[in-house]
Amino acid sequence: MMSATSTLALTHFVTLADSFDKDKVTPGVLGFIVFALIGGAVWLLMKSMNKQMKKVDFEEAPEEGEAAASAAPTVPAPKAG
């Protein structure tokens, strides 16, 4: 149940909500421009990241020491009995 104090407080908030101008609450043209600039910046960053990722070589080249070790024949370990 609502008390008299909470009911009185709600009636004050309702009257305040009606006194706001509906045009002042919306983001308007400035909000759209800021959103469009952020979207454009994200698009440019993604495009740059894609270009940088294409330069990366994911194939790992073996080092000289590892190449010699892998070329040597391997001897199987004796089985423990």
N, C-alpha and C positions, 0 to 999 in steps of 0.2 A: 504494500500500500504506500501511496505517496503522502508525505506530510504536507502541511500547509506551506512550509518554507520552500520545499522543493517545487511545489506547484507555482508559487510566486516567482521563483527564480526562472522556471521554464517560460512563464509568460513574458518576462523581461527579455529573454533570449529570442523569443519569437518576434517580438516587436522590433528588436535590433536587426534581425534577419530581413524583415520587410523594409527597413529603412535603407539598406544597401542598394546602390545603383547597379543594375545587372550588367551594364557595360564596363564598370570598373573592376569587376571580379574576373573577367576573362583575360587571358594572356595577351590577346590582341596581336597586332602586326609585329611588335618588337619581340614577342615570344616566338612567333613563327620564324623571324629572321635569325634569332639566336639558335633555335632548333635546327634550322637549315644549315647554318654555319658549322654547328657541331657535327651534323650528318656528313657534310662535305669534308671536314677534317678527318673523320673516321674513314671515309672512303679513300682519301689520299694516303692515309697511314696504311690501310690494308693493301693498296696498290704497291706502295713502296716495300712493304714486308714481303709480298709475293715475289717481287723482283729480287730481293735479297735472298730469299729462300731458294730461288732457282740457281743461285751462284754456289750454294753449298753442295759439296761432294760428299755423299753419304757412304760411299765405298771406302773402306779402310784398307790402305795399302800395307802389306806386311813389311816389317822391318828386316834388315839384312840378317841379323842374328837369328831371327825366328825362321827365316827362309832356309838357312843352313840346317837348323835343328829339325825342321820338318822334312828335309830331303834325306837325312840320315835314316838308315833302316832301324826300326824299333825292335827290341828284343822282348818277347813276352816274359812277364815275371813268373818265377817258379811257383807252382801251386803248393800251398801249405797242406800237409797231409794229416 
